[in-house]
């Protein structure tokens, strides 16, 4: 995750932008802990999750540009983060 790009959307607070930057800067430590957890015989974590932004239909002015969702069962290949959505979207409800 080198050359980290942070995308902002209209209306984001400075606090949220700082939190996103901090989370991205410390992701390597989070991932290290998850990789160690995967090797443990006796697991100590019940759940681990990351919050990810998903771009929505930019042509629809009635919905936000992105939706933030919690993702579990995280995989990371050194470039891309993938996982299972743990958040029920407003569009799914």
N, C-alpha and C positions, 0 to 999 in steps of 0.2 A: 504494500500500500504506500508506495513512494509517490511523490508528487501529488499529494492529497488535494483534491478539488472539492470545495465546499459550495454547493448551490444554495442560494437563498431564494425565498419567495416573498412576495409582497406581504407586509404586515408582520414579519418575524421580528421578535424583540431581540435586543442586543444580548440579553441573557441566554436566549435559546441559541443564537449564533455562537456564543462563547461555549456553551455546553456541547454543541455539535463538534466544534473544533477540538475541545478537550477529549471527547470520546474517541474521535478519530486518531488523535495523537497518542492515546494510551491503548488502542485496540491490540497492539502487539503483546502487551502484558496480559490482557484478557484472554487472547488466543493461547498464549503460553500456558496459562492456568487450565484452560480447557483441554489442551493436549496432554498435560500431566494427569488430569482427571481421567482421561480415556485409558491411561495405563494402570490406574489403580485397581487393585483387586477388590478392595472395599470402597465403593463410591461414596463421596462425601457431598456432592451437589445434587439437589433435587431437580433444579431447573437452572438453565442459563439462557439468557435472551439478549438480543440486540434490537434496537429500534431503528428501522430503516424507512426511508422515504421512497414512495412509489409515485411516479408521475401519472397524473390522470389526464383525461381528454382536455387538451389546451383550448379546443374550439368552443367548449361549453362555458360561458361566463358565469353560470349559476353554481358551479362547483369549484372547490379550491384547486390550485395547480398541482398539489401533491397531497398524498395521504400518508401519514406516519403510522406504521404498524410494527408490533412486536413480532420477532422471528425467533423460533426455537430450533432445536436439532440442527445447530449451526455447523456448516462446513466452510472451510476456507482453503483455497488452493494456492494462496500467495498473491492472487490478483482479485479474485471474485469471491464474495460472500454469498452463500445460499443457505436455505433452510426452509422451515415449515412455518406458515403464518399462524400466529397464536392469537391474533386480533380478529374479531368479527367486524368486517367493514360495514359502514352505514349502508352501503349499496347491497350488502348481503343480507342484512337484517330484514 
